[in-house]
Structure formats: C-alpha cells, structure tokens
Amino acid sequence: MFQVPGTHRYEMLYTGRGVDEDGKHRFSTVRVTSTDGKTWTDKQRVFTSFELGGRIYSPTKPIPIYRAEENRSYLVFGASLLEDECAKNEGFTGLATSGDGESYTFERVIIPQDHAHSIYDPHGLVTMLGWYFLLITHDGDKAFDGLGSDGYPERWMVSRDLRTWYGGPASLWDTYPDDGILYSHMSPLLTEAGMAYFVYDYGEPNVFGLVKLPLIGNPYTVVLQQPALEPGETTSLADCYPAISLEPGGLLALTAECVYPPAAAFPAVIHIHTSYDGEHWDTVEATDAAGRPLFGALPVTPGQTVRRTRDVALCARFVKVTVENTDPDCGLHDVKVVATFA
C-alpha cells in the first residue's frame, strides 16, 4: 500500500486468484483505492498472467514503487507456474512497469531461478541512500546459500535503477526455525540502527512473531575515503561514491575528518556539488545565501586527527563532495567524509 504523491489517494495491490480466458485458474495483481485508508473501492486487475519462453506465468506478491522523477510506476513481483508438475520451485522475481498505474506490462526478469529451479520470492523493499534494497526468500529443495540447510534462507538484493540487481552469495538469515511458519507479506520497517523488522505468521490465529534482519548498510554511509591526499591535490567527483540521494524533506549532515602531518600549515577544504539527476553535476560548488561554502575548511591541528560535522541544508536531489588539500608542501592522511540522514 502507498499514497500517490501529491494526492490524498491511497492504492493497495494484492494477489488475487481467478479464471483466465482459457478456463485455467491463475493469479493476478489486483488494485483497490481509498481516500482515507479505511474504505477501499474501485477494484480492478492491473497485471495478469503473461507468456515467457512458451510458458504462462502468474504474478504474485506485488511490491509497488512509484518514481516521482519519472512519473512512472514499477512493480516488483514473484512469477509462478501453476502447472501441477511444477507448481513449486519454478519461477523468478520480475519487474513490470506502468505509465498510469492502471495497467502493468511485464518488462524483464530481475532475479532468475537457479540451476535447481528454485524460486526467489520478493518479500519487502526499502529505499536508502538512493538505492533499493529488496529482501528475497529462497523457496526450494536446496538452500540458497549452498550450506546444506533445507530451510528458507533470505538475503538482500540491491539496485540503483530497479533493473540491475546485486547481492551476496550467502544467505543473510534462515527464517524457517519452526515447522509451519509462514511469511507475512508486508514491507519491512527500517530503523535507525540499520535493522529491518518483519512480522511472521505462525499459521495459528493471532499468533505472530517479530524477527529483525540486518540491512546492507547503515543509517549513515561513507561517501569518500582516501588513505592519502598529496600536497595541493583535490579528490574528484568520481571518488565520492555512492552519490548522496536526498529524499523530499530529508535532513543531511556531513562529517569530514583527516589526519594533519606535524608540519601542516594549510587546511583541508570540503566542497559540495549538487545534481538534478545524479549524472550531470554542477561545475561550481554549492554555497549559502551569502556565497559562503556550505561546509568549508577543517581547522589545522598539526599532527592530530580533526573531525567536524555540519548540518547541510540543500534542496537538490543528489549531492557529492570533494576534498581539497590546500597545503602546497604537506600531504593529508586518512581522509574520510560520512553522510548521515535523519
């Protein structure tokens, strides 16, 4: 469920089961809308079964994402075959798109099944630092992590554009400690401690368990790190990775630190650059209303580590930083910039 940006309308997507034109029962994605989050109307199917490789797949477990910068809706979903001989362990995680939210079209497979024909079901998605983190669960006869477990291991996948996904080779957590446990299909709750909380349905009325999983990353991220910076050298925008992505209303603080050599006489200066799309960056650093740099210099303390945090007020969508060593004779060591979000 999500609120359509700029409106008082809510949309909820869920998996429904019905009869297709060929007379077979298949799953589909159904949408209902509400203006108060309590009364839901306007039920309609927005994504139905589709053919891929000569086989008919049904969409399940929909996770909607609306990207305001594109004014376009995306749908991460699990795809399943409903044939008797392969009702389980046949499927993949896919991506569908829509220009109006009324009808989705299959675009691509984003997480394919493996050599054991195992399904990787999407179970929750959170955004952080401009990245998408997708929790998937392995559902098959062989464990996802290859360690011999026959449970339902999980792991995070990460993507920048919803199309190309990356993930580690090992499971993050085994979420099948008891017989009969079922996964509750709801988005995880992300906390400032970098943990995601999930609700599990034990298959009995009103019996639930709360499980927490570590998220890849933290409520902060190191965006720039250089072991050494030569005299007069300035880092490049490419050295600042990933770019800092600011959500509407989000607050940003930058922490910069370095080690000055004993003979240091000139400071390290932090420059902030912004971008509207994360690709094209301003050639002039961001300043305040008086024309002053938003961060500025780190005080020179020869032979010591200096660390300073500043709140940064910006309306830009994407941010990067560079560090300039203004000392013509001495290098800097252990240069680091950390972004913190609130």
N, C-alpha and C positions, 0 to 999 in steps of 0.2 A: 504494500500500500504506500502511496506517496501523494503529496499535494502538488497539483500542477502549478508551477511557478507563476506568480503574478495573478493568481486567481484564488477564489475561495472554494475550488472544486477538488475533490479527492478521487483518486482512482485506485481500485483494488483488482489485482489479477490473481486468478486461481486456476487450478486444473479441474476441468470438467470431463465427464465421460458420456459419450453419446454415440449415435449410429450415423455413420457416413453414408454417402450416396450408394456405395457398393454393398450396403447392408451389414458391414462389419462394425463392431464396437471399437472405438478408438478414443484416445484422449485428445483434448484441445485446450487452448488457453481462453478463458472467459474473463471479460472485464465488466465491472459494475462501477457506478459513480455515486458520489454523495456530496452534498453541500455542507454537511455538519459532522460527518464522520460517524453518524449513528444510523441514519436511514439510507439504504442503498437501493438504487434503481438502475434502469437503462442497461439491463443485462444483455450482452452480446458476445459472440465468439469473435475474437480478434486474431487468432492464429490457430490454424488447423493442421491436420496431418499433411505430410509432404513426401514426395518421392526423391530418393537419392540413391544412385547406383542400382536402380531397378528394384529397390525395396521401399516400403512405406513406413515412415517413422512418425510417431506421435509425440508432440511436445508436452513436457511435464515440468513441474517445479519452476514456474516462471519467476525471474528476478528482473523487474523493470528498472531502467536507468534513463533519465531524461537529461540530455546535454544542452543546456541553455545556449551555449555559444554556437551550436549548430541548429537549434530549434528542431531537434530530431530525437525520437525515442528509440531506445535499444532494448533488447530482451535477451538475457542470458537464460538458457533453459536446458533441461535434460531431454534427450531424444531416446525413445524406446521403441523396440519392435514388439508387437503384441501377438506374434505367431507362437503357437503352443510350444514348439520345439526350442524356441529361443526367446521366451518371454523375459528371461533374466540373462544377465551377462552379455547383452547385445545392445549397444547404444553408445552415445557420446554426449558431450556438452557442446551446444551450438549457440550461434548468435543470429538473431533476427532483427530487422530494422523496420521503422515506420516513420513516415513523414507527418502523420496526423494523429497517431495513437489509435486510430480506428481499425487498422488492418496491418498486420506484420507480415513481412516476407523473409523467408529463410535466406541468410547471406552466406554463412560459412560454418565449418566445423572448427571450433577453437581448442577443444581438448579431445582427441580421438581415443577410441578404445585401444587397448594394448594387444600384444600377441596372444594373451589369454582370453581375449574377447570380453574384457571387463568393462563395466560401466563406471564412469566417473560423474557422480551426480553433483550439481551445484546446490549448496545449502545456505549460502549467505554471502553478501557482498558489502564491503565498506570502502569508502574513499579516504585517502590520507596522502597529504603532500603531493597532490596532483596525480596519484596513482590509484588504480583499482585493485583491491585485494579480494580474491574470490576463494571461499572455502569449498573444497570439493571432498566427497567421500567416495572411497573405492567400494564397489559392491560386486564381489566376485568370489570365485573359489580359491584364488591365490591372493595373498596380501599385496597391497600396493607397494610396500617397502621392500618386498623380497626377503624378509627376515623369517618367514615361516609361519607368521601369525595368520589365523583364519578369521580374524575379526573384520572390523570396518575402519581401517586406518584413515586418517584425514590429513590434508595438507593445504597450505595456502598457495594460490597461484597469483601472480602479479602482472599487471598490464598497464600500459600508458594510454592505449587507444581502443581498448576492448576487443581488438582483433588479434594481436600477437601476445601470447601469454608465456610467462616464465615461472618455473618452480623448482624446488629442490628435489633430489632423487629419493629422499627418505620421508617416511610418514612423520607428521608432526605429533600425532596423538592417536591412541587407539580408543575409540569411543564405543566399544562393544564389550563392556566389562561384565554384563549380566545378560542371561538369556531373556528374550522377549522385549528388549529395549527397542524403542522406535525413535527415529529422529523427528523432532518438531521443526517444521519448515518455516522458519522465521529468520529475519536478518539478525546478525549478531549485534550486541550492544558493545560499542568500543569505549574503553575507559582511558583516563589519562595515564594509567600505569602501563599502557600498551597491552592490555588484556582484552579479549573478546569473550563475552558471556553468552551461553546458549542454553535453551530450555530443552530437556529431553522428556519424552512421554514414555513411561514405563509400560504402557499397554493396559493399565488399570485406571478406572475412573478417578480423576482428580489426584493422580499420583505422578508427580513430576520431579525431576532432578535438575540442578543447576551445575553446569560444567563451564570452566573457563579455559581458554586456549591462548597461548602467547601469539601475538601478532608479529609478522615480519616487520621489524622496525619499532619505533618508539614514538611518544608524543613529541619527540624532537628528532632532528636529523643533522648529521654533519654534512654540510654542503661544500666545504672546501677544506682541504688538508694538504699541506706541503711540508715535508721534512726540513727543507731549507729554501731560503729565498736570497738570491745573490744581491750584492750591492747595486742599487738602482733598478732592480728587477720588479716587474709587476705581473701578477698572475693574469691569465686570460679568462674570458667568459667560459670557455670550454672546460677550464679547470673546476668551475663551480657546477657540480653535478650531484644529485639532480637539481633542476631548477626549482625554486620555491614557488609553490602554487597557492595562491590566496583565495579562499572561498569567500563569498559575499558576507561581510560582517566579521570576518576572521581577524584576529589580532596576532601580530608578529613581533617577536623580539629576536634580536641578533646578538650572539655572544662571540666576541673575537678575542683571540689570545695568541701570544707568541713569546719566544724567549729572546731577549736582547743580549748581545755579547757585551763583555765588560767595557769595550771601547765605544759602544754605541753613542751617537750624538744626535741622530735624527730619527723621527718616529715612523712607525708603520701606519699607513693611512688606508682606511676601508672605504671603497667606492661602491655605491649601489646603482644598479642598472635595471630598468624595467622593460617589459614587453607585453604586447596585447595578445599574442598568440603562442608564445614560447619558442618561436623560431626567429623572429625579427626583433633585434634588441636595440634599444636606444644607444646612440653613439655618445651621448652626453649623460653624465651621471645625474641621478635624481637629487634634488635639493629641496629645502623647505621654502616657505614664502619669502624669506629674506635672502634666498640664494645660497644658503649655507649647506654643506654636505649633510646628509641625514645621519651619518654615523661619525665620520671624522677620524681623528688620529688616536692611537693608543699612546698614553704617556710613556716617555722614555725613562726606563729604570735599568741602567746598565747592569748586566749580569743576572737579571732576575726575569721571572715569568710575569707577564702582565695579562690580565683578563678583564674585559669590560663588557657589560650587557646594556643595550639600549633598546627601548621600545621604538618601533618604526611604524609610522602612520603613512600608509600608502593606499591608493585606490586602484593601483594596477593589478592585473591578473597574475602576472608572472614576474619573479624577481631573481636576480643573480647578483653576486658580489665579486669584486676583485680586491686584492690586497697589494698595495704599492710599498716597496721598501725605499724610502726617500734618502736613506743614508748612502752616500757615494763610496764609502770605504768599508763598511761593515755589513755582513750578511745577517739574516734572521734565521731562527731555528724553531721547529715545531709550530708552524703557523696553522691555525685552525679557526674556522667560522662555523658556528652551530645555529640553526634556526629552531626556535621554539614557538609553538602555536597554542592559542587559547581561544 
